[in-house]
Amino acid sequence: MTEKTSRGSGDVTGAPVILSNEPGSFAWGVLAKRHPALIQQVRDAFPYSRRQHEALDALLDEITNGVIEPLGPSERDYERWADWGREYFGRSWYDAPFLWAESYFYRRLLGAVGYFGSGPWQGVDPFAPFKQAELRGEAVEEELRALDALADVPSHERATALLHASLWGNRADLGFSISAGEPGTSDVVTSALVADDSATLWQLLPADTSATVAVVADNAGRELIPDLILIDHLLEHRHAERVVLHVKPYPYYVSDAMTTDVVDCLRRLTQAPGEAGRIGGRLWTAVAVGTLEIRTHPFFCAPLPYEEMPEDLRGEFASATLTILKGDLNYRRLVGDQLWHPTTPFAERTGYFPGAVATLRTLKSDVIVGLKQATLDALERTGAVWRTSGTHALIQLRPY
């Protein structure tokens, strides 16, 4: 049976749009458990006023027991969300497309704490304490120290290590250790990759090229630092003449990166000793001279697939030699948040993209395409929850 198409959920037929109304499913768990817990964590992280507490309580009651309510007419992006949500207002949160419901939840959470208002909490990131705690943590300290072991490693080995570090994000220490020579780590990373187009990626970005690379970031903190270190490698070894780093315009999905998060990570690097500090200094200079440019766009916080990107953003990606999309949410938006058969070709689902596109993604949701049948069979035989556990990853690329 073909699922009815839904605006903001893929806009294509052929595979069921992922909803959250199946108890026990990954999507159901996000709405039923993760979002209520997050409301409490945000409430506890700041000395919010009684009015903000009441707004958070009302949001918790709505997502738990009520139906989806629209934004108020006076809110800054009322018209956009009225358009995006017209099919879903009045429904249970669980009956809206998962991608849309998640996005709208974060928009409503920001509204509840006054992020978009005119009061004293305007522009205060409700997720900042979580990001800052991670950035100051011992795990980041260890990973930055591990960079010293890569300083004199051959360029191609260093490139592989840094690509894997960016891929794994919060398992970046595993990626850094590959070229440091720890026994068995390379085998662990390779076996956990369900698809690996990294050879094609490096073919598109040979040394001494005039390439422009667009990198669409995912998470801040411990995951953004490896992305920045990979960007430094691309520039330092002339795999790219220029890199454009795209980040979110406002807080989104707890830990998604904004410009302030990039600056925090650059400061963390520049203040570190050894190789990490040298990388930080080069990146700081790269921003100053324009070889690394930070950009943002409202579309990065929209509940829509990349297939519906506006023309100005399409033009930016079309002008890049390669666009690298980081993380799970970008992957869902790239291929469509639907239950495609896992062997559906990656090139088929990304044919609309206006240039060469690659994705570095740790698997943390149900959506996946581009697998070989033998790989899928082997994964299914394990009986593990491999799609959502974060234990597997992929590097997929479609040349233009």
Secondary structure as UniProt FT lines:
FT   TURN            7..10
FT   TURN            23..24
FT   HELIX           26..29
FT   HELIX           30..34
FT   HELIX           35..45
FT   HELIX           50..65
FT   TURN            73..74
FT   TURN            76..77
FT   HELIX           78..84
FT   TURN            85..90
FT   HELIX           93..95
FT   HELIX           98..112
FT   TURN            113..116
FT   TURN            120..123
FT   TURN            126..127
FT   HELIX           128..135
FT   HELIX           138..146
FT   HELIX           147..150
FT   TURN            151..152
FT   HELIX           155..168
FT   HELIX           169..171
FT   HELIX           172..180
FT   TURN            183..184
FT   HELIX           185..192
FT   STRAND          193..196
FT   HELIX           198..204
FT   STRAND          212..216
FT   TURN            221..223
FT   HELIX           224..236
FT   TURN            237..238
FT   STRAND          242..248
FT   TURN            253..255
FT   HELIX           259..270
FT   HELIX           274..289
FT   STRAND          292..296
FT   HELIX           298..301
FT   HELIX           306..308
FT   HELIX           311..318
FT   STRAND          322..326
FT   HELIX           327..335
FT   TURN            342..343
FT   HELIX           346..349
FT   TURN            350..352
FT   STRAND          357..362
FT   HELIX           373..382
FT   TURN            386..388
FT   STRAND          393..398
//
